């Protein structure tokens, strides 16, 4: 099997398993307990927080551990917007892009439905890019928060986050970015990006599912989603997942050290794969920005086919990939991301996404490209019968 669905999840790295194992076995203490087991857990949690902060270029106190990227996005969007409106009731609008992950888009709609916020959606161009001009046009004196993802999980387009954050800062608006797909592939120094908040998920980096992080700048106020014992500096109550925090910190540290080298090598493999597919599959359409895209994602539409049928045929041929976001599993509707790019619904339903981890080889991608041509040809042939 050739696994090309790394944007959905990645295998847990051995180094990560070894780092977290003690906290799943003998070092099982609660970090809030005032005895030796608890203190050992608290020290491990503190070390993990410091390691994440080092990778992001921030202070440990600006790191909140969560259950994953979805919770981190929810805490950022809801928490910042609600806290800012509590301080100034005039701030009752949030701005999101037209291609946000559901964790952000649905959080914004929750604020609209339950708390009476207005939601402004910034359009993207056909490459999936939010331009500074488009964002500037969406902002106003009532805007509390902007959330624009760093790199899209379906098409791989990378946003000019630094420029967008500067536009928001000009008007005193808090800026959050979902960096779940970007972490490990792109620079994530929060000062260089200029963001106020940033979300990461551990299982995209080689940590287990159920671990995540929200960076929130300095004294940025957050209304917590989970109330209770006041853990995580009051931002996220509940006994901390020490093993998960250690795992995420280990995975992020490793990814941060490898980022520059792996991004370059995988980008070259991605470009060869894209070129081969476009040359060997008549009518194939690359989606997303052709150059400003994640090293790890190549996404296509194959007009005249069914995306799901192509996926099934690819799996029969030994290639595992997806039709888009794993968080939209079970939906047969056209992807909102592709529709936002101006792609027709019947074409959007033919989408297939190939996403690579750092261990992908040229031979695997060569075999995968051959399988794509065979699968699309087979599906098109069946459709003509």
N, C-alpha and C positions, 0 to 999 in steps of 0.2 A: 504493500500500500504506500502511495505517495500522499502525504498529508499536506494539503495546501489550504488549510482553514485556520491558520494561526491567529487571524484577527478575532476569531471566536474564543479561542483559548490556546494555551500552550502547555506542554508537559512540565511537571515540576522538576526543577534542576536538582541534581544530586547534592550539590553544595547547600542548597536551600533545605532539603530534607534533613541533612546532617545538622544544620544550624538550629532547626526548630525541634528536633527530636527530644532533646532533654526536657523541653517545656510541655511535651506531651506525655512524659513518663515521670521521672523522679522529681523534677523541678516543677511541680504542679500547683504551686501556691498562688493565692489571690494577691495581686500587687497592692491591694488596699489593706491587707492584714499586717499587723505589727508584730511579726515574729520572723524567724530566720527564713522560712519558706516564702513568706510574703515579701520579705526584703529582697530575696534573690530574684523573684519575679519582677518586682519594681525596678531593680537594677537592670534587668534584661530589657524591660519596656523602655526605660530611659535611654539605654544604649541604642535601641532600635530607632527611637525618635531622633537621637543625635545623628545617626547614620543617614536617615532620610533627609534631615535638614541639611546635612553636608552635600548630598547629591543635588538638592534643589537650591542651595546657596541662600538659606534662610536660617532663622533661629529655631531651636527645638520647640520653643513655646508656640510657634506658629503652625505646628503640625498636629492634626487631629486624626487618629486612626479610626477607620470606619469598617463596615462589612464588605466594602467593594466600591467600584466606581459609581454605581447607581446611587448608593446612599450618599457618597461624597457630592455628587451633582445635586441631589435633592437638598442636602444641607446648605450648599452654597446658594442655590437659586432661591429657595424658600427662606432660608435663614438670613441671608443678607437683605433681601427685599423687605421682609417683615420688620427686621431691626431698623432699617433706614426709614421706613414709613412710621414706625413708632417714635423715632426721633423727630421726624418732620412729616406730618400728615399729608403735605402736598406731594410727596414722592409716591405716586401710585401707578407707575408704569414700569414694565420690564421689556427689554429688547432682546430678542433671540434671532438667530439666523434661520433661514428656511430649510436648512439641512442639519439641524441639531439631532443628536442622539435622543431617543425617546425619554431618557432620564431627565434631560433638560426641558425638552418640549412639553412633556406632560406635567412637569413641575410648574412651568409657566402657566399652563392651562388650569392647574389646580389653584394657583394664586388668583386667576381671573374668576373661576367658578365659585370659590369659597370665600375669598377675601376681597373681591371687587377690584382687583388690579386690572389695568388695561395692558394688553400684550401687543407689542409692535414687532412684526416679522420683517427682517431685512432680507431682500431678495439676493440671489446669487446669479452670476453670469453662467454661461453654458459650460464653463470649466468647473463650476462649483465654488467660485471665489467670491467672498464678501469684500467689496472694495471699501477703502476708507471713505470715499464720497458717499456711497450708499449708506454706510453706518451713520455718518454725520447727518444725513437727511432724516434719519429715523429718530435722532435724539431730540430731547426737549427739556425744558426746565423741570418737568415732573418725572423724568426718568430716574429710577432708583438703581437699576442694575442692567448691565449688558452681559450676555453669555454667548460666546462664539467658540465653537470647538476648534482645537488646534489642528487636528487632521481628521478627515472624515473616515468613519469606519467602513463605509461601503465603496466609495470611489477613490479614497486615498488622497484627495486634494488637501494640500497644506495651506492654511490661512496665514496672511501677513499679520500675525498676532501682535507683534510689537507696534506696528502702525495703528492697528485698531485700538489697542489699549491707550495709545497716545491720544486718539480722537476722543475716547471716553474721558480720559483724565482732563482734557481741555475744558470739559463741562462739569467736572466734579462728579462723574458717574463711576460707580464701582464696576470693575471688569473681571469676569470669571471666564476661565477656559477649561474645557474638558480635554485633558491631555492623556486620556486612557490609551489611545492608539499611538500617540506620539512618543510616549516614554520608552526609552530604549533605542529609538531610531533618530530622534531629533534632540537638539539642545533644549533642556528644560530648566535652565537657571531662571528663577522667577524675577530676579532684578533685571536681567537682560531682556526678558519678555515684557517687563513692565506691568505684570498682572497683579490684581489684588487677591485673587483666589485661583486655585488650580487643583484638579482632581486626577487621581491615579488609581488604577486597579491592579492588584497583585497578580492575578492569574493570566494577564497578558504578558508578564515578564518572567514567568517560570516559578512563581509562588502559587500556593494552593488557592482555589476559589474561596471567596469569603473574606478577603483581605483588601483593604483600600486605604487611601489617604486623602485628606483635604488639607491643602495649604491655605491659610487665611492670614493675610498681612497684618502684622502688628496689632494695633488696637481696633481693627475692623470688627464691628459688632455683629454677632450672629444670634438669631433666635434659635435655640436648640429644637430639634425634632423629637428627641427622646429625653424625657425628664426622669429624674430619680436621684441617684447618689452623687451627682455632680462630677463624675469622672471626666477626663479629657478637658480639664480647666472649665468645666461646666458646659462644654459644647456638645458632649455626647455621653450621656449617663449609661451605666451598665458596666459590669465587670469586663475588663479589657481582655481581648484575645491575644495573650502574650505570644503564644507560638505563631499566630498569624502575623503579628507585628514584626517579630524577628525574621520570619520568612520573607515578608515583603521588603524589609530593610536589606536583607542579604541579596535578594534578587535585584533590587534597584541599584545597589552598590556595584554588583557585577555588570549589569547592563550599562550603567553610567561609564564604567571603565572601558567597556568594549564598544561603546556607541560609534565613535568616529570611524574605526576600522571596519566594523560590520556594516554600517550604513553604506559605505562606499562599495564594498564588495557585493552586497546584496542588491544594491541599485543597478550595478552592471548586469547581474543575472536577470533582474526584473526587465530591464530594457531589451535584452536579447529575447526573453520569453514573449514580451509584447510584440516585438517585430516579427517573430516567427509565427505567432498566432494570426496577426493581421495579414501576413503574406500567404498563409496556408488555408485560411478560412474566408472564402469570398463573402463580402458584405459585413464582416465583423466590424464592430464599432467600439473603440476604446472610450470609456467614460471617465470623467474627471480631467484634471489638468494634465497635459502630456508630460510636463517637466516638473512642476511644483507639486510633487506627490510623494507619499511615503515610499521608502525603499521596498516595503513589504507588501504592497497591494497592486495587483493588476486586475482591472475590472472591465468587462465587456458586455455588450448586448449583441445577440445573434439573431437579427430579424428573420422572421420566417420559421422560428423554432418555438419550442416551449422551454423556458429556462429549467423548469423542474425535470423535464424529460432529458435534457442535456446532462443535468446533474446525476440522474439515475444511470445513464449510459456511461458517464465518466467513472462512477463508482464501480460499475461492472468491469471497467477497464483498469481499475486499480488506482484511481485518482479521487481523493476526497477533497471537496471544496464546498462552496455554498452559493446561494442566490442573493445574498446580501447580509443584513444584520441578523445575528443569531438572536437578538432581543425581539425580533419580529417573527419568531418561529410560529408556524401554524397559520400565518396570514397569506392568502393568495392574491391580495390586492397589490397593484403596482407600487413600487417603492416611492414614498413621498420625496425622497432625496432625488431620484431620477426625474420625477415629474417636475421638481423645482428647477432642474437644469433645462427644461423645455423638451424633454424626450416624450414622445407620444406614449400613451398608456400601453398600447399593444406591443410596442417595442420594449418598454420598460419591463414587461413581464418575461422578456427573454434574457434577463440579466444573469450573469454568472461572475462571482468574485473568487479570485485566487489570491491567497494571502500566505506569505512565507515566514518561517522562523529563521533564526540565524544559522541553522545547520543545513539548510537546503543546498543541494549540490547542482552543478551544471547538468549532470547526467539525469537527475530527477526532472529538472525542468524541460530538458529535451524530450524525454519520454512523455511528460505531461502535455507538451505542445502537440506531439503526435496524436495523443489520445483525444485532445480537444478537436482536432481536425476530423478524426474518425467519428467522434461522438456527434458533432454537429452534422456531418454528412449523413450519418445513420438516421438521425431524427428528421432531417429534411427529407430524406428518401421515404421514410414512413409516412410523412405528411402528404406526400404527393400520390400515395397509393389510393 
